[in-house]
Each structure stands twice: as C-alpha cells, then as structure tokens.
Amino acid sequence: MSLFQTKSIELLQKEAASDAGLRRTLSKMNLVSLGIGAIIGAGIFVLTGQAAAQYAGPAIAISFVISGLGCLFAGLCYAEFAAMIPIAGSAYTYSYATLGEFFAWIIGWDLILEYLFVSPTVAVGWSGHFVAFIKEFGITLPLHLTQAPFDYVNGSLISTGHFINLPAVAIVLVLTVLLVIGIRESATFNNFMVVTKVSVLLAIIAFGVWYLLSNPGLALANWTPFIPENTGVYGEYGWSGIFKGAAVIFFAYIGFDAVSTAAQEAKNPQKDMPIGIVGSLLVCTALFICISLVLTGMAKYTDLNNAAPVVNALQAAGAPPMLRYVVEVAALAGLSSVILVMLMGQPRIFFSMANDGLLPPVFAKVHPRFKTPYVTTILTGIVSAIFAGFMPLAILGEMVSIGTLFAFVIVCISIAVLRKTRPEAHRPFRTPFVPLVPILGAGICLVQMYALPGDTWLRLVIWLAIGLAIYFGYSRHHSKLTLAAKR
C-alpha cells in the first residue's frame, strides 16, 4: 500500500459526470453569489477601519490590492482544478490527484478544521451584532444567555459565570435545517443575503463619493499623507505598515475556496466554477478598495480604531441616523451568509472523503428526498452549535486562518506538480503564467502563516497528529484505492 498513491484524473472526471446523488441546480450567478456570501462578512464593517488606524492609514487601499493579489493567485489555481476535476472535495480532491492519498488526507483533515471552526466563530460575531441591534429597539437579552460559559485568557481557560450564547446556537441550527432541506433553497437564501449586504455597501460608497465630492478639501486633508511615515516600529505605517495591514485583512478574503466544494451541484462546473471563484474575488476586492477609500476620506484614519468604524465615519459625515440601522442589518446579512456557506462546505468535504473510503460510509449518505448530505450536515451543525454556545473562540480565528492558508499552499503546489506530471490532461480553464502564479500564491500564503503565533502552529500540529492516528488506524485500510489494488 503506497502512502502516495494518486487517484487518476480520468476516474475523478468519471465520478464527476456520474450521478452522485447530489442535485445539480447551481448556476454561475449562484456560484459567484456563494463566493461573495462567504467572503463579505463583518470584516469589511470592522477590520478595514481598524487596520487603517493601526497599520496603513489611507494606504489600507493598497493593502487590499496586495491581499487581493495573493488570493487571486490561489484562486486561479483553484479555478483550474475546479474546472478540470469538478468534485465536491475541493483541495482534498485536488491533492489526491496530484500529491497522493497521504497528502489528500492531511489536507482533508485540515479543511475539516477550517470549516468546522469558522462557522461558530462567525456565529458568535452574529450574536454580538444581533444583541446590539435588538437593543436599539428596547429589547435586552439576559447576559447569561448571550455569552459562553468559558473564556481563554493569557493561555488559561477560565469560567465567565454565564450559561450559553443562545443566539449563536440558534443561527447555526436554523441554517443547518435550511441546508438539509436543499441546496436550491440555501442558495436562494444566500442570494437574498448577498443582495442585501452588497446593496448597503454600494449605498455607503455612493453616499461617501457624494460627500467627498461636496467636500474635496476635507477628503484631501484626510488622505494626506496617503502613506503615513513609519514610526520606527515595523508595521506601524509606511510600507511595512501596508504589508502588515495586508496580512491582517487577508483574512477578510477567506471563504472563496468554499465555492469549489459545491462543484458537484453546479449545472456546468467546467465553465462556471472558474467564473464563480475568480468573479467573486474580483467583486469583493473592488468593494473592499472602494469602502477603504471612502472611509478614510470621510474620517481621519486615526479615528477609525473602534468597533464600528463604518457607522462612526458615516456619523462624522452627517449621514442620516437610519443608515446606522441599515449597516447593522447588512452586517447581520453578511454574517448569516458566511455561516451558511461554511456550514455547506464542511459536509461536502466529508462526502468526498467517505466516497473514497477514508471515512465511514455513513458520511456519504444523501437524503432520498432533498438530495443533500444530510447526516454530515446535521453532524456539522450540532458540533458547530456546541462550539458557538459553550466554547471560548479567541483562538479559533487563528486556527481557521492557518488551516485555510495551508490549504491554499497545497493547492498552489499541486497545480505546478500536475502541469509537470500530466501536461496532456484536458483543462477547460488554465491558470496563467505557471509556475509563476502558483509560486507567488504559495509564497504569499506561507508568509501569512509565518506571521501567526507559535501557539497556533502547535495546535495545528496536535490537530494533524489526531488526523494521522485516524488515517493509520482506519482510513488507510479502508481506502477504495488500496482495496482495489489488492484485488
């Protein structure tokens, strides 16, 4: 049994063309919407202002360009694989075809880390916005029902005296039910959420442009100097601040890879998957850059280091009070769609791994009526709800980041490997400038990983060690490739 046995591209393409039980209902616009839904969350409403205030100043717009390029390089690699191998497993399947089963297991286990933890992390953010929003209307929920019973402070687990973060649990369970009912219904809900938040972002940009054109002197003063002089400390303004800002806001882009998990539910994956991945990245990058320029034009960047920089900038510009409520609604919509898309991605990773024999067959069960992987969807929803309601989430954001970046690195490397080993393979979409684009994509992601704390690396190693124990204890002996080779 070879640890590095690969699954042939021809076999994967045959599986993609067959009826795997999943319903093909997603159009190219659905896929673009899924990507936007996964990318645009609360980060755009909070992270942009804070990164401008602490690191880059008005040049945070350049930081978004740098981060966007890094994601675009990885996205182009994802697009080639998604068109060539339109299977639900995303990076797991791609590495199975190029680097072998052992690496496929590692990246599959890593993706479980990403998708399983990102949903509760975002759900806690949704809870905070929801509690603040209903408080505007005189409705106050008990603190014991909106906070987790544990927190993580200075490396120690401490009791908070609270019971459960009930709103976070509720939103995860509601969206889980929606995902069980069907991918078409889930996509429709996501489309509505995406239209809501993109419309609000466009309204903010339009108001900002009108205000800045009416007050050109103020805009010029707030944008000067566009690149503030470095304070003498790395990462505090200057070009080092721009790159530090890019590293921080990189995580605002996390999520576009979730589009590739829906490949087996796309109507025309060979043509539409690249459009979904690259299209959503381009739309979000354009919105991020415009928002950053408008914010730093309406308010001095030093005034944006707070929990609601968009709202504060609008207030400073004299925007109508109602716009604050609209921004909160957009934030809730943004977070809802992120949770939905991430809850959708995890079961489809399980589905592909179970189909390959690396997980028990129950993980590949499809509902006879709804045509969704309902067992793993329910399992993912319950585990995510438990994390959201009871566990400290301070460390989970970093775990999500390192897991995602690791997946990006593997995909970029896999493209370069496959171009050497299978240059003749049919590629409906080709990543341009290979190997330059994969090298740049992997390099930028590795730099981001290096910047993460050592504790995060330790937790990743522990998580991978657990995964290796499962692989050598169960998966290697039940692998369909291994069993086929023995016959």
C-alpha positions in Angstrom: 0.0 0.0 0.0 1.6 3.3 -1.1 1.1 6.3 1.0 1.3 8.4 -2.1 -1.0 6.6 -4.5 -2.9 9.0 -6.6 -6.4 8.9 -7.8 -6.4 9.3 -11.6 -7.9 12.4 -13.2 -9.9 10.2 -15.5 -11.5 8.4 -12.6 -12.3 11.7 -10.9 -13.8 13.1 -14.1 -15.9 9.9 -14.4 -17.2 10.3 -10.9 -18.0 14.0 -11.6 -20.0 13.1 -14.6 -22.0 10.3 -12.8 -25.0 10.9 -10.6 -23.5 11.0 -7.1 -26.9 11.7 -5.6 -26.4 15.4 -5.3 -28.7 17.7 -7.2 -27.1 20.0 -9.9 -29.0 23.2 -9.5 -26.4 26.0 -9.1 -25.8 28.5 -12.0 -22.8 30.7 -12.5 -24.5 33.5 -10.7 -25.3 31.2 -7.8 -21.6 30.3 -7.6 -20.5 34.0 -7.7 -23.1 34.7 -5.0 -21.8 31.9 -2.9 -18.3 33.3 -3.1 -19.4 36.8 -2.2 -21.5 35.3 0.6 -18.5 33.6 2.1 -16.1 36.5 1.7 -18.0 39.6 2.7 -18.8 39.3 6.5 -18.3 41.6 9.4 -14.7 42.1 8.5 -15.5 44.8 5.9 -17.5 46.7 8.5 -14.9 46.5 11.3 -11.5 45.3 10.1 -11.0 47.9 7.4 -11.1 50.9 9.8 -9.0 49.2 12.5 -6.3 48.1 10.1 -6.2 51.7 8.6 -5.9 53.2 12.1 -3.2 50.8 13.4 -1.1 49.9 10.4 -1.5 51.5 7.0 -3.5 54.8 7.2 -5.3 55.7 3.9 -3.0 53.3 2.1 -5.1 50.5 3.5 -6.5 50.5 0.0 -3.0 49.4 -1.2 -3.1 46.7 1.4 -6.4 45.4 -0.1 -4.7 45.3 -3.5 -1.8 43.2 -2.1 -4.1 40.8 -0.2 -6.4 40.6 -3.2 -3.5 39.6 -5.5 -2.4 36.9 -3.1 -5.9 35.5 -3.0 -6.2 35.8 -6.8 -3.1 33.7 -7.4 -4.5 31.0 -5.1 -8.0 31.5 -6.7 -6.7 31.0 -10.2 -5.1 27.7 -9.1 -8.4 26.6 -7.5 -10.2 27.6 -10.7 -8.1 25.3 -12.9 -8.7 22.4 -10.6 -12.4 23.1 -10.1 -12.9 23.1 -13.9 -10.8 20.0 -14.5 -12.0 18.0 -11.5 -15.5 19.3 -10.6 -15.8 17.2 -7.4 -17.2 18.3 -4.1 -14.0 17.7 -2.2 -12.2 21.0 -3.1 -8.5 21.0 -2.1 -8.7 17.5 -0.7 -9.6 16.0 -4.1 -7.1 18.1 -5.9 -4.2 16.9 -3.7 -5.5 13.3 -4.1 -5.0 13.6 -7.9 -1.5 15.1 -7.6 0.3 14.6 -4.4 -1.2 11.3 -3.3 -3.5 9.8 -0.7 -1.4 10.7 2.4 -1.3 14.4 1.5 -5.0 14.2 0.5 -5.9 13.0 4.0 -3.8 15.7 5.6 -5.5 18.5 3.6 -8.9 16.9 4.1 -8.4 16.9 7.8 -7.1 20.4 7.6 -10.2 21.5 5.7 -12.4 20.0 8.5 -10.5 22.3 10.9 -11.2 25.3 8.7 -14.9 24.7 8.0 -15.8 23.3 11.4 -14.4 26.2 13.4 -15.2 29.1 11.1 -19.0 28.7 11.5 -19.1 29.0 15.3 -16.5 31.8 15.2 -18.7 33.8 12.8 -21.9 32.8 14.7 -20.5 34.5 17.9 -20.0 37.7 15.8 -23.5 37.4 14.5 -24.8 37.1 18.1 -23.0 40.2 19.2 -24.5 42.2 16.3 -27.9 40.7 16.8 -27.9 41.6 20.6 -26.8 45.1 19.9 -29.3 45.6 17.1 -32.4 44.5 19.1 -31.2 46.6 22.0 -31.8 49.6 19.8 -35.5 48.8 19.9 -35.5 48.3 23.7 -35.1 44.5 23.7 -32.4 43.3 26.1 -31.4 39.7 26.3 -30.0 38.4 29.6 -26.2 38.4 29.6 -26.2 34.8 30.9 -27.9 33.7 27.6 -25.6 35.7 25.2 -22.1 34.7 26.5 -20.2 31.4 26.5 -19.5 29.9 30.0 -15.8 29.8 29.3 -13.1 32.2 28.1 -9.5 31.9 27.1 -7.3 34.5 28.8 -3.5 34.5 28.9 -3.3 30.9 27.9 -5.8 29.7 30.6 -9.4 28.5 30.4 -11.5 30.5 32.9 -15.2 30.5 33.9 -17.2 33.5 32.9 -20.2 32.7 35.1 -22.5 32.7 32.1 -24.6 29.8 30.7 -24.7 29.8 26.9 -24.5 32.0 23.8 -28.1 31.2 22.7 -28.3 33.5 19.7 -25.1 31.9 18.2 -26.5 28.4 18.7 -29.9 29.4 17.2 -28.5 30.9 14.0 -26.3 27.8 13.4 -29.2 25.4 13.9 -31.6 27.4 11.7 -29.1 27.5 8.8 -28.3 23.8 9.3 -32.0 23.0 8.8 -32.1 25.1 5.7 -29.0 23.2 4.3 -30.7 19.9 5.0 -33.8 20.9 3.1 -31.9 21.6 -0.1 -29.1 23.4 -1.9 -31.5 25.3 -4.1 -33.3 26.8 -1.1 -30.0 27.5 0.6 -28.7 29.3 -2.5 -31.8 31.4 -2.7 -31.4 32.4 0.9 -27.8 33.2 0.3 -28.6 35.2 -2.8 -31.0 37.4 -0.8 -28.4 37.9 1.9 -25.8 38.8 -0.7 -28.1 41.3 -2.4 -28.8 42.9 0.9 -25.3 43.5 2.0 -23.9 44.4 -1.4 -26.7 46.9 -1.8 -25.8 48.5 1.5 -22.1 48.6 0.6 -22.9 50.3 -2.7 -25.2 52.8 -0.8 -22.3 53.6 1.6 -19.9 54.0 -1.3 -22.4 56.3 -3.2 -23.0 58.4 -0.1 -19.3 58.6 0.5 -18.5 59.7 -3.0 -21.2 62.3 -2.9 -19.9 63.6 0.4 -16.3 63.7 -0.7 -17.1 65.5 -4.0 -19.1 68.0 -1.9 -16.1 68.4 0.5 -13.0 67.9 -1.6 -10.8 69.9 0.9 -11.7 67.5 3.7 -11.1 64.4 1.6 -7.7 65.8 0.6 -6.8 66.6 4.2 -7.8 63.1 5.4 -5.9 61.4 2.6 -2.7 63.4 3.3 -0.3 61.8 3.7 -1.7 58.8 1.8 1.2 56.6 3.2 1.9 57.9 6.7 5.5 58.0 7.8 6.7 54.9 9.7 7.0 55.5 13.4 10.2 53.5 13.6 8.4 50.3 14.6 7.9 47.7 11.9 4.2 47.6 10.9 3.3 51.0 12.2 2.7 52.9 8.9 5.0 53.3 6.0 5.4 50.4 3.6 5.9 47.9 6.4 2.5 49.1 7.7 0.9 48.5 4.3 2.3 44.9 4.3 1.3 44.4 7.9 -2.2 45.7 7.0 -2.3 43.3 4.1 -1.5 40.4 6.4 -4.3 41.4 8.8 -7.0 42.0 6.2 -6.0 38.9 4.2 -8.4 37.0 6.4 -11.3 39.2 5.2 -10.9 37.2 1.9 -11.2 33.8 3.5 -14.1 31.8 2.0 -13.8 31.9 -1.7 -12.5 28.3 -1.7 -15.9 27.2 -0.4 -17.2 27.7 -3.9 -15.2 24.7 -5.1 -17.0 22.4 -2.5 -20.2 22.9 -4.5 -18.7 21.6 -7.8 -21.0 18.6 -7.9 -24.1 20.7 -7.5 -23.2 23.2 -10.3 -25.1 22.9 -13.6 -22.0 23.4 -15.8 -18.9 23.1 -13.5 -16.3 23.2 -16.2 -17.3 26.7 -17.3 -19.0 28.1 -14.3 -16.6 27.2 -11.4 -13.8 29.5 -12.6 -16.3 32.3 -13.0 -17.7 31.7 -9.5 -14.2 31.6 -7.9 -12.5 34.4 -9.7 -15.6 36.5 -10.2 -16.5 36.6 -6.5 -12.9 37.6 -5.7 -12.8 40.4 -8.2 -16.2 41.8 -7.0 -15.2 41.7 -3.3 -11.8 43.2 -4.0 -13.3 46.1 -5.8 -15.8 46.7 -3.0 -13.1 46.4 -0.3 -10.9 49.0 -2.1 -13.8 51.4 -2.6 -15.0 51.1 1.0 -11.5 51.7 2.3 -11.0 54.9 0.2 -14.5 56.3 1.2 -13.9 55.6 4.9 -10.5 57.2 5.1 -11.8 60.1 3.1 -14.8 60.8 5.3 -12.9 60.4 8.6 -9.3 60.7 9.7 -7.8 57.2 9.7 -6.7 57.7 13.4 -10.4 57.9 14.4 -11.4 54.6 12.9 -9.9 52.3 15.5 -13.2 51.2 17.1 -15.8 48.5 17.0 -18.0 50.3 14.4 -15.7 52.4 12.1 -18.2 52.4 9.2 -21.0 53.8 11.4 -18.7 56.3 13.1 -17.4 57.5 9.7 -21.0 58.0 8.5 -21.9 59.9 11.6 -18.9 62.1 11.2 -20.0 62.8 7.6 -23.6 63.7 8.8 -25.3 60.7 7.3 -28.9 60.1 8.4 -29.3 58.1 11.7 -31.3 55.4 9.9 -28.2 54.5 7.9 -26.7 53.1 11.2 -29.6 50.5 11.3 -29.1 49.7 7.7 -25.4 49.0 8.2 -26.3 46.7 11.2 -28.8 44.8 9.0 -26.1 44.4 6.3 -23.7 43.1 8.9 -26.2 40.5 10.1 -26.9 39.5 6.5 -23.2 39.3 5.8 -22.5 37.1 8.7 -25.6 34.9 8.0 -24.4 34.1 4.5 -20.8 33.4 5.7 -22.2 30.9 8.3 -24.4 29.3 5.6 -21.7 28.8 3.1 -19.2 27.4 5.6 -21.8 25.0 7.0 -22.4 24.0 3.4 -18.7 23.3 2.7 -17.9 21.0 5.6 -20.4 18.2 4.8 -19.2 18.1 1.2 -15.6 17.5 2.3 -16.9 14.6 4.5 -18.9 13.4 1.5 -15.9 13.1 -0.8 -13.6 11.5 1.8 -16.3 8.9 2.6 -16.8 8.2 -1.1 -13.1 7.4 -1.2 -13.3 5.1 1.8 -11.2 7.3 4.1 -14.2 7.9 6.3 -17.1 5.6 7.2 -19.8 5.2 4.5 -22.5 7.0 6.7 -20.7 10.2 5.9 -21.6 9.9 2.3 -25.3 9.3 2.8 -27.6 11.5 0.7 -31.2 12.3 1.7 -33.6 10.5 -0.6 -35.9 13.5 -1.0 -33.8 16.6 -0.5 -30.6 15.2 -2.3 -28.3 16.7 0.4 -25.6 15.0 2.5 -27.9 15.3 5.5 -26.0 13.1 8.0 -22.8 15.2 7.9 -24.8 18.4 7.6 -26.6 17.7 10.8 -23.4 16.5 12.5 -21.6 19.6 11.4 -24.4 21.8 12.6 -24.6 20.2 16.0 -20.8 20.4 16.6 -20.7 24.0 15.4 -23.6 24.9 17.6 -21.8 23.4 20.6 -18.7 25.4 19.9 -20.7 28.6 19.3 -22.6 28.3 22.5 -20.1 27.0 25.0 -16.5 27.3 23.9 -14.0 30.2 24.0 -13.4 31.4 20.5 -10.5 33.7 20.9 -8.1 31.1 19.5 -10.4 29.7 16.8 -9.9 32.6 14.4 -6.2 31.9 14.2 -6.9 28.2 13.8 -9.2 28.9 10.9 -6.6 31.2 9.3 -3.7 28.7 9.5 -5.9 25.9 8.2 -7.1 27.9 5.3 -3.7 29.2 4.3 -2.3 25.7 4.5 -5.0 24.6 2.0 -4.1 27.4 -0.3 -0.4 26.4 -0.2 -1.2 22.8 -1.1 -3.5 23.8 -4.0 -0.9 26.1 -5.5 1.9 23.5 -5.2 -0.5 20.9 -6.7 -1.1 22.9 -9.8 2.7 23.2 -10.5 3.1 19.4 -9.9 0.2 18.4 -12.1 1.5 20.6 -15.0 4.7 18.5 -14.9 3.2 15.1 -14.3 0.1 15.4 -16.6 0.7 18.1 -19.1 -1.6 16.5 -21.6 -4.7 16.5 -19.3 -7.7 18.3 -20.5 -8.0 21.7 -18.8 -11.2 23.7 -19.5 -9.6 26.6 -17.6 -5.8 27.1 -17.3 -4.0 29.0 -14.6 -1.9 31.6 -16.4 1.8 32.0 -16.1 2.6 28.7 -14.4 4.8 28.2 -12.4 5.0 31.9 -11.5 1.4 32.3 -10.3 1.4 29.1 -8.1 4.8 30.1 -6.6 3.6 33.6 -5.8 0.3 32.2 -4.4 2.1 29.6 -2.2 4.8 32.2 -1.1 2.3 34.9 0.0 0.3 32.3 1.9 3.4 30.9 3.6 4.4 34.4 4.7 0.9 34.9 6.2 1.3 31.6 8.1 4.7 32.5 9.4 3.2 35.7 10.9 0.8 33.7 13.1 1.7 33.0 16.8 3.6 29.9 17.7 0.7 28.6 19.8 -1.4 28.4 16.7 1.3 26.3 15.0 1.3 23.9 18.0 -2.4 23.5 17.9 -2.2 22.8 14.1 0.4 20.1 14.8 -1.8 18.5 17.5 -4.8 18.6 15.2 -2.8 16.9 12.4 -1.5 14.3 14.8 -5.0 13.3 15.7 -5.8 13.1 12.0 -2.8 10.9 11.3 -3.9 8.5 14.1 -7.3 8.2 12.4 -5.7 7.7 8.9 -3.3 4.9 10.0 -5.9 3.4 12.3 -8.9 3.4 9.9 -8.6 5.3 6.6 -5.5 3.6 5.1 -7.1 0.2 5.5 -10.5 1.2 4.0 -9.2 3.3 1.1 -11.0 2.2 -2.1 -7.8 2.7 -4.0 -6.0 0.4 -1.6 -8.7 -2.2 -1.7 -8.8 -2.1 -5.5 -5.1 -2.7 -5.7 -5.4 -5.8 -3.5 -7.9 -7.4 -5.8 
